[in-house]
Each structure stands twice: as structure tokens, then as C-alpha cells.
Amino acid sequence: MSSSLPSLKGRKDYKMDPKNRVAVPPEWRPASGEQLHLLLSDSYKLPVVKVLTEAEYSQRVADVENHAGLNQAQKRKLLGRLALNCVEATVNPQGKLLVPREWSQAAKLEADMPVVLAGRGTYFEIWNVENFNQMAALEAAETDELNIDLDIF
């Protein structure tokens, strides 16, 4: 998942281990020692852990800082919330990523249970299977309408 990789694509089905770790597919792993940011977030009001590279995190900061429609106080609040909802992480030498217990509980990711890793191009998400299926159905319904003109899918 290093910034040199072209993109993170597809769905990977894995299982959280008893220590709240998930194996990261080899092609998604960052360079050794590269810092990641786990962002506790939601999509369609469903909890998810987003795994951001340093480059993706920096892009989100830049997006806020460069947004012309926000005043300085609004920018500080958004950047503060981004920082508050993130924790730094690394992939261990065995290719596993530790999701802090609080983040796991908030995202309904349970030890020894299946999870979905969803590639989103420049980052990936870790989902509870049931929530992923709900999100995917909602997202498909929303994008089906957009696809009428674009004919991508």
C-alpha cells in the first residue's frame, strides 16, 4: 500500500485474529516501517475503519486547508476531528495490522470473526461483513443512477 503502488482494488475476505489483527494482502502492504493512519469513520451511517497511507492522510489535510468555502475556524475543527479520529499504525513483519480494541468495537469488528477489506483506490477499509453488505447495497443503488449516463458498470 505504499504511495508507489498504483491503487488498492477489490474485496478481500479475511478474519480478525484473537488480538484484533487482520492480515493485509501482500500487494496492499506499505513499505517496511511506513506509517499508516487508521481513521474511525462511517459510510452510509455504518461504522468502518479506513486505512490511510501517509500520502492519503496528507491529501485529506490539504483538501481541508485548500477548501475555499471554509473559514479558518471551520478548517481547524475539521482538521482537529480528523486528528482525533485517527491513530497511527504499522503492518508488522508477518503482514498483520493491529486495529485498536476501541476502534474494533466501534466498527463492530470482532476477534475471530470474518471481516471485509475493501479497496478504495488510494486507501482501504476494514468492515464488519454485515455492515459491508448493507453499505455495498446502498452504494450500488446510489451509483446505479450515476452509471446510466457513464455506462461504467
PyMOL commands that set and color helices and strands:
alter all, ss='L'
color gray80, all
select helices_A, chain A and resi 26-28+54-65+72-84+101-106+129-150
alter helices_A, ss='H'
color red, helices_A
select strands_A, chain A and resi 11-15+21-23+36-43+46-53+86-89+96-98+114-119+123-128
alter strands_A, ss='S'
color yellow, strands_A
deselect
rebuild
show_as cartoon
